[in-house]
Amino acid sequence: MTITRIDLEDLARKIRFTEKHADYLLITQDVIAAIEETSKAKIDDVKKLNKTIEALLHGPLKEHIPTKSKPAKIVAIIHATRGIDSMILRLIRKQTKKNTIYRSANCNSNLARVLREHGVHITDNT
C-alpha cells in the first residue's frame, strides 16, 4: 500500500491557504490521516484539525490532494508528546462522526498503532 505524506505548511504556503491547519497528511487509497503535532494538546489543536477537514472536504485542500474521489474515512489525530488532558479527550470524542474519526496519541508507537487501526501502516521513511 502506498502512503503519501503531505506537509501542510508547504502546501498552505503554495496555495495561499491562511486558515489554521494540521501539520501534515498521510494519504492512502481510502484513508486520509490529518495529524497535528504538539507537546501539550490544546483546544486550538482540535480547531486546527476541524479547519483541515473542512478544507479537505469542501475547500482549497480538496483540489490538491492525490485522491481520485472522496476518501472513505478521515482520521484526525492530535499527537501530543506531553499528554492530553481529559477535557480535550472529551472534546475529541464529540467531534467524531460517521466517516471522520478523531483520535489522540501520546507517543510515536501509540501514533503508529492508531494509524494501523484505521488502515494506515507507516514505516520509518513515511
N, C-alpha and C positions, 0 to 999 in steps of 0.2 A: 504494500500500500504506500502510495506516495503522499508525503506531507509537505505542504508548502508553508514556509514561515514568512510572514509579512510584518516588518517593523512599521508600526502605525505612525511613529514620529516622522519617518522619512516620507511615507505616503501622504500624510496630512500636509506636510510642507509642499510636496509636489502639486497636490490638487487644491491647495489653499483651504483646507478644511480646518476651521478655527475652533470648533466645539471641543470640549473636553472629551478624551477618548482613552481607551485601554492602551497598554504598551505594545502589545503585539497580537497577531492572529496565528493560529495553527489551522490549516485548512486541509481536509481530506475530501474524498469524493462526496460524502454525505454529511460531514460534521464540520462546523466552524467553531473553534475554541477561541474566545476573546479572553486575554489574560492581562490582569492588572497586577504589576509587581509593586510591593510596598513593604516597608518594615513593620508598621503597625496599621491595621485596617481602620479606615475612617468612613463616614457616610459619604464623603466626596468620592471615594473609590467606587462605591455602588453606583453613584450618579454617572461616573465615567463609563462604567460598563453599560448602563442604560442608554447613554448617548451613542455609544459604539454600536449597540444592537440596532437602535433606531436607524442609524446611518447605513448599516449593512442591509436592512430590510427595505428601507424607503428613501434613503438619502444618497449622498455622494459616494460613499464607500461601495455601494451596490455595483456601481459601474466598473470598479477597479479591483474586484476580487476574481480569481481564476476559477469560477464555477459556472457550469452550464445552466443551472436552474437554482431555484430557491433551495437552500440546504434543508435536509430532513431534520436536523437538530442543530441548535446553537447552545454551546456551553460557555457560560460566563464565569470566570474563576478569579477570585481575589487570592493572590499568593502572598501572604503576609508572614514574613520570617520571624517576627516577634509576637505572633499570636493575633487572635481575633476575639474581641470582646463579645459577650452574649447578645448585646443589643444589635450589633452588626450581623451576627448569625441569624437572629430572628428576622431582620430586615431582608437578608439574602433569601431566606426560605419563603417570605411573602412575595418575592419577585418572580419566583419560578412559575412558569405557565406550561402549557401543553408541549410545545416544541422548543422552548427556551428554558434552560436549566441553569440556575445559579448555584455555585459551589464555592467552597473555600479550601485552601491548602496552606499548611504552615511549615512545610519543608519541601525540598526537591523530590524526595521519594514519595511524599504524600501527593504532590502535584502530579507526578508520573502515574500514580495509582488512580487518581481521579480522572485523568485523561484516558487511561486504559479502560476504565469503567464505561466510558462513553465512546469508545471505538477509535481513540487517537493513541497509537502506540509510538512513543517518541524514542529516539536513540540519542546518543551523545552529540551527534552532529546536526540534529534537527534544530 
